């Protein structure tokens, strides 16, 4: 038994947040999970934001004080259909030698240069043997090493091998671990350790698959679901944080798939989780209008997972649909909400 | 997005339409023996509701509706309700129809937004169907039609996963995105803010199957968790179980909301307590229907952009629409019987003013222009769209409703 608890409020790591200048959007955010991607470019003193509006998505850059600089609208590559195809997610993938912006839709997967200016790759989804009642789409995007992994409606995860430069992107593998549509994918750098779990995929039934990346991906563990969608997943120091449709956050040991901690975090479905990797802060955002910030750690004595509640923020009358930290130390975060034509920013006091 | 959304969207909007029409007809009717020929009576109200409900739940139409398909645009869908509202002896002019559609869409948007779980959109639908059955309780044939639709809903939606319901709800919210029309009944009830956004409560029961937030459980890895309570504290702290997984704890934290456990799940059976109140009739004679148009909407720019952009899919959408509406059978008023006019506004002057002052980007007329062009190309479509056009009112008689409206004003 470990009794090493310290007094929370005295912890210097716990800080309060306040609203900062928000960034106007051209179109409101759609009610999708993980509907905000943030790319920090400290060298250029810029932050990029990506938000899905519906049939279009907006990417924009902003100065540290939140003043928007440049913006661009992205659309789904055209095709036949009754209605304009909808975008499901936009996400920046940071690879060792380049950064790509990936857009998923009901049509396929589009990969752009990081500013969204040039589309370097297009992968059309094959509805194949899909029954007519099945919505066909791609959703869930993450980078692992020089691979970009994208989830699909069928539960398959497509692994694309990305060259250091140029458009010669190759679909190198298809991972079959899920039976229901993929919702989200999380990765963390393996830091040269062999056999370490460095990718987690989540699906509509709430089940998770833990993978080791490489020339061939290996399925390490499968964590069964309980009928509630797992809308968002994160991975940090071998801890899997999963946010579910019933408002719970579960913390699992990635290597064994053991459920260690179960948090009744929100009153409505969780729509986004995000991690500040430098400090192990976890952000959870839900349709109940709340954003919570947690601190994850491992006990120095026995390596067990620990969690602490740091902050809660109510974004009044806003069905939150995306939330991300804006810096690796977790001292600022941004939030999007359904029907809201701005990105709300919060900074530590 | 989900191809199973249209039946839910159509039935719930239709339910809201019936609530509004019922309230307006009740407000305007006078006892049958005292009514002149051109005045609304209780018999007329029942007839209008019967005719609309019969058309709405027509078997062939329902078959088309339940086929997997994408959602139509707001404009295209309005065409269907335009036709439905005119399935009986009642006639609505453009301004009243606009207002009716605004009210319907905002009411269902509210219900979808506040729906506790995505699956509960089915309970909202059942609330509408339950109320519709109340309107036609004296007509066993129509009752049977509604029950048949109920059976279809249970069959199609009874088996689908929470994940797909989430996609359906997202599809519905996408349909209603950027609609911020202010509705007086919502403003009065303080469920809508003056900017047109709905109030999201942070108290009350959590959804069925969700636990009240504010608790952390540290679980024994593979066995049933035995829990130990620690006193309520502001921030959470807990001790870890050791490597053998022996210690289990339960720690509280301050969530910020004020929620309670849901006491019971709503019934998904043909008859039963739905528990959820969303989707029940919120109108009564003492709570009349009114709308305020949102004045300076922040989204005007993006909206206008949307309507100016030519939609290459419009024609294809029309073809789908034509197929769907082909299943809708309209009994044409026969003989010398005049169509009765219903006004959704308090006075005719208000109605006229609304028609003139309606922001252009909220106008639904684009679809009609498209239809005219298509008429030359598609005979079948032309036939169906032709039926849609509302026959001009016979001028000789004053329409029922006018005098009633005047009487209402004097009250």
Interface residues (C-beta under 8 A of the other chain):
Chain A: X1 X2 X3 X5 X8 X9 X26 X27 X28 X30 X31 X32 X54 X81 X82 X83 X84 X86 X106 X132 X133 X134 X135 X180 X181 X183 X203 X204 X205 X227 X228 X229 X231 X245 X246 X247 X248 X258 X259 X260 X261 X262 X263 X264 X265 X266 X267 X268 X269 X288 X289 X290 X292 X299 X302 X304 X305 X306 X307 X308 X309 X312 X314 X316 X317 X318 X319 X338 X339 X341
Chain B: X1 X2 X3 X4 X68 X69 X70 X71 X72 X73 X113 X116 X117 X118 X161 X162 X163 X164 X166 X167 X169 X170 X173 X174 X177 X178 X180 X193 X197 X198 X199 X200 X202 X206 X207 X209 X210 X211 X212 X213 X214 X215 X216 X217 X218 X219 X221 X222 X234 X235 X236 X237 X238 X239 X240 X241 X242 X243 X247 X253 X254 X255 X256 X257 X259 X298 X299 X302 X311 X313 X316 X317 X320
